[in-house]
Amino acid sequence: MSKIRKYKISSGPIAADGTASAYSVPIRGKILAVGVNYPTHTCTVDLDSDGEASAQKILDLSAANTDATYYPRVQVHDNTGTGITYDGTHEVYEPFVVYGRVKLSIASGTEGEKVTVYLMVEEE
């Protein structure tokens, strides 16, 4: 039976150059939702898988500062690597599967602020 687990990733204070980063603990499951708690000022937030054979870009938010919850998805592929569609036009999407850490990267931020991200993950 699967269970839903919440993971928290907090960036350290944003540096003078406007950047910061942090990593989650190892995660094995499907990312169902991502909650982003922004600081007062605008910044760019990126979430990528880390430690897998090929990194996945899970979420890429530019110049935002409004707390929100997102439900990122990725297109499903068949055994030839072709994206699956329902009828040739409507793509089929599923949650990201992660087996490793998730990296939080901040850019264009205000020095001293931080960003907190909550991942809702379905695990077996």
Summary of the structure (lengths in Angstrom):
residues: 124
radius of gyration: 15.6
end to end distance: 6.2
largest distance: 49.9
contacts: 359
relative contact order: 0.42
helix: 0%
strand: 58%
